[in-house]
Amino acid sequence: MLPMLEDKKMSAESFVDSTSFDGEQQSSHKMFECNQKTEFRFNFWSNSMNSVYLISLSIFEAIIVIALEAVIFSKFYHTAFSENNLGLGIPVYLMIFIFSQVFQVFLAWDAVRAQNTIQVISFLLFNLCCFIYAVFQFKQIADALDSSNLGMEQLASSLAFLINRLLIVIAVITGVCELIYCYIGARLYQEFGWKIYKKIGADPEIRNMYRWYQIILTILKIDFFFFLGYSIQYLVLVLKAGDYEFALTIVAIPLTCLFLLLAVYSIRRESRWLMSVFFLGMFAGIAYFIFKIYRIYDPSQRQKYIYVKEVLTFFASVSLALVVLTIANAFMCFINFGKGLKPHRKIII
């Protein structure tokens, strides 16, 4: 009789233990699902106050700068100066600068969304470039408002008075925001570094691979801005509707965007054959920009580039440097395929 009671007692305890174990499994499964939902929400926003400050300030800067640049565009475009040789490019340069502010907001949002410390640094550098270009606009406008051959000294003087003051406000706002960005960026660098450490661990090899992954994603986004900026300026300021390159350049703009998206997809999927296609395209890009820089300084093409030589040289040179950096960093990601980063990357992004 006692053995039977003991067997029943043991079976009851086993049942309780089994039920408890199943309950723990269900509880842990629910917790995992909850964590997954939290990570999914975090893909679109960050609850960090420093992140909110960064994005809010970038939106504020963009709204003010775009409004002031729009006023300059309107005042300059509806004058005879916009039809002058040096003035033909001013509306395009203003539109590129306006686009840079929108792109900068995207950089800030995407940096905090992905907790990308490298992109936070690139955001600071990009805004610094915007500040330098804001200062450079003084010379562009002054050259375009040269009225020596137009006989419109009074109009030039009044426009210069208004536009220069608007440019001063733009430069001051951009410069002050850059100082604030540096402070917020330093806080975010520490904050994101700690969060990434908690998620991928202390393995130096994994951390190094993830750093290369962050760098390539950031460079690809910068590639997009400079490739697009060069193509638009080349299309509007250099080419004519009847040129054979006109249609090719229009087709190349969306293809370039798709090609950069292909790079992101192939790196995340760790697809070697897609990366090989990407490398071929990047080497073709090197040849393209070397040829374009040569054409800008070709004596037979001097008249075509005479008024846009400096700006196009800058965009073509930066684009060429970015292509080389993209190839180098993409190769580092390529050799890291299959070494264990992919599961960790899925946890973070």
HUVEN-V909257 format. One record per residue. N is the residue number from 1. PHI is phi in whole degrees, 0 to 359 (* if undefined). OMEGA is omega in whole degrees, -180 to 180 (* if undefined). Layout:
# HUVEN-V909257
N/PHI/OMEGA + N/PHI/OMEGA
This chain:
# HUVEN-V909257
1/*/179 + 2/298/177 + 3/302/-179 + 4/294/178 + 5/298/179 + 6/295/179 + 7/296/179 + 8/297/-180 + 9/296/180 + 10/294/180 + 11/294/178 + 12/294/179 + 13/295/178 + 14/297/180 + 15/296/179 + 16/297/-180 + 17/297/180 + 18/296/179 + 19/297/179 + 20/296/-180 + 21/294/178 + 22/296/179 + 23/296/179 + 24/295/179 + 25/297/179 + 26/296/179 + 27/296/180 + 28/293/178 + 29/295/178 + 30/294/178 + 31/297/180 + 32/295/178 + 33/297/179 + 34/297/179 + 35/296/178 + 36/299/179 + 37/296/179 + 38/298/179 + 39/296/-179 + 40/295/177 + 41/295/-177 + 42/293/177 + 43/299/-177 + 44/254/-177 + 45/202/177 + 46/234/180 + 47/273/178 + 48/286/180 + 49/294/178 + 50/297/177 + 51/295/178 + 52/298/179 + 53/298/-178 + 54/297/-178 + 55/292/-180 + 56/299/180 + 57/293/179 + 58/294/177 + 59/293/178 + 60/300/179 + 61/299/-178 + 62/297/-178 + 63/298/-178 + 64/294/-177 + 65/294/180 + 66/298/179 + 67/297/-180 + 68/291/178 + 69/295/178 + 70/294/177 + 71/296/178 + 72/299/179 + 73/302/-178 + 74/296/-178 + 75/294/-176 + 76/279/-172 + 77/293/-176 + 78/268/175 + 79/235/179 + 80/290/-179 + 81/295/-179 + 82/291/179 + 83/262/177 + 84/286/-175 + 85/303/-179 + 86/286/-178 + 87/274/-178 + 88/298/-176 + 89/274/-175 + 90/301/179 + 91/302/179 + 92/292/179 + 93/298/179 + 94/295/179 + 95/293/177 + 96/297/180 + 97/292/176 + 98/298/178 + 99/297/180 + 100/297/179 + 101/291/176 + 102/295/179 + 103/298/180 + 104/294/176 + 105/297/176 + 106/299/179 + 107/301/-179 + 108/296/-180 + 109/298/-177 + 110/292/179 + 111/295/-179 + 112/282/178 + 113/296/-177 + 114/267/-177 + 115/54/-175 + 116/265/-178 + 117/294/179 + 118/295/-179 + 119/288/174 + 120/298/178 + 121/295/180 + 122/296/176 + 123/297/178 + 124/297/180 + 125/292/180 + 126/295/178 + 127/293/175 + 128/297/177 + 129/297/177 + 130/297/178 + 131/296/179 + 132/297/180 + 133/292/177 + 134/299/177 + 135/290/-179 + 136/295/-180 + 137/298/178 + 138/302/-180 + 139/292/-180 + 140/300/-179 + 141/293/-180 + 142/298/178 + 143/294/-178 + 144/290/-179 + 145/266/177 + 146/292/-173 + 147/260/-175 + 148/297/-179 + 149/255/-175 + 150/251/-180 + 151/68/-179 + 152/233/-175 + 153/297/-177 + 154/293/178 + 155/296/179 + 156/298/-179 + 157/295/-180 + 158/293/178 + 159/294/180 + 160/299/179 + 161/300/-178 + 162/289/-174 + 163/295/-179 + 164/297/178 + 165/289/175 + 166/294/178 + 167/293/177 + 168/297/179 + 169/298/180 + 170/298/-179 + 171/296/-180 + 172/294/-180 + 173/299/-180 + 174/296/-180 + 175/293/179 + 176/296/178 + 177/299/179 + 178/298/178 + 179/296/179 + 180/292/178 + 181/300/-180 + 182/298/179 + 183/293/-180 + 184/295/-180 + 185/298/178 + 186/295/177 + 187/294/-179 + 188/292/179 + 189/300/178 + 190/292/-177 + 191/295/-179 + 192/292/178 + 193/300/180 + 194/291/180 + 195/295/178 + 196/294/178 + 197/300/-179 + 198/292/-175 + 199/268/-178 + 200/255/175 + 201/87/-174 + 202/261/-180 + 203/298/-176 + 204/296/-180 + 205/292/179 + 206/295/180 + 207/296/179 + 208/293/178 + 209/296/179 + 210/293/177 + 211/295/177 + 212/297/178 + 213/296/177 + 214/297/-178 + 215/296/-177 + 216/294/178 + 217/296/179 + 218/292/-179 + 219/297/180 + 220/298/178 + 221/291/177 + 222/293/175 + 223/307/-178 + 224/303/-177 + 225/296/-175 + 226/286/176 + 227/298/-179 + 228/293/179 + 229/299/178 + 230/295/-176 + 231/297/-179 + 232/294/179 + 233/295/179 + 234/295/-179 + 235/291/-174 + 236/275/-171 + 237/265/-174 + 238/248/-173 + 239/280/172 + 240/250/-176 + 241/301/-178 + 242/272/-180 + 243/291/-179 + 244/293/180 + 245/281/-176 + 246/299/-180 + 247/294/-180 + 248/296/180 + 249/292/178 + 250/297/179 + 251/291/-176 + 252/291/-177 + 253/297/178 + 254/293/178 + 255/295/177 + 256/297/178 + 257/298/179 + 258/295/-179 + 259/294/177 + 260/292/175 + 261/294/176 + 262/300/179 + 263/297/179 + 264/298/-179 + 265/298/-177 + 266/292/179 + 267/289/180 + 268/292/178 + 269/275/-177 + 270/56/180 + 271/266/-176 + 272/288/-176 + 273/287/175 + 274/291/176 + 275/295/178 + 276/296/176 + 277/297/179 + 278/298/179 + 279/298/179 + 280/300/178 + 281/297/-180 + 282/291/176 + 283/294/174 + 284/296/177 + 285/296/176 + 286/300/179 + 287/299/-178 + 288/296/-176 + 289/287/174 + 290/297/179 + 291/295/-179 + 292/293/177 + 293/295/177 + 294/298/-178 + 295/295/180 + 296/300/-177 + 297/255/176 + 298/287/-178 + 299/304/-180 + 300/289/180 + 301/252/-172 + 302/301/-176 + 303/295/-178 + 304/291/-174 + 305/251/-169 + 306/301/-176 + 307/259/-178 + 308/232/-173 + 309/300/-174 + 310/294/-176 + 311/292/180 + 312/294/176 + 313/297/179 + 314/299/-177 + 315/293/179 + 316/292/-180 + 317/292/178 + 318/296/179 + 319/297/178 + 320/297/178 + 321/297/179 + 322/293/177 + 323/297/179 + 324/297/178 + 325/296/179 + 326/297/179 + 327/298/-178 + 328/297/-178 + 329/286/176 + 330/295/178 + 331/294/177 + 332/297/176 + 333/293/-179 + 334/299/-179 + 335/286/177 + 336/268/179 + 337/300/176 + 338/79/-178 + 339/256/172 + 340/107/-179 + 341/281/-172 + 342/305/178 + 343/298/179 + 344/293/-180 + 345/295/179 + 346/294/179 + 347/290/-172 + 348/277/-173 + 349/257/*
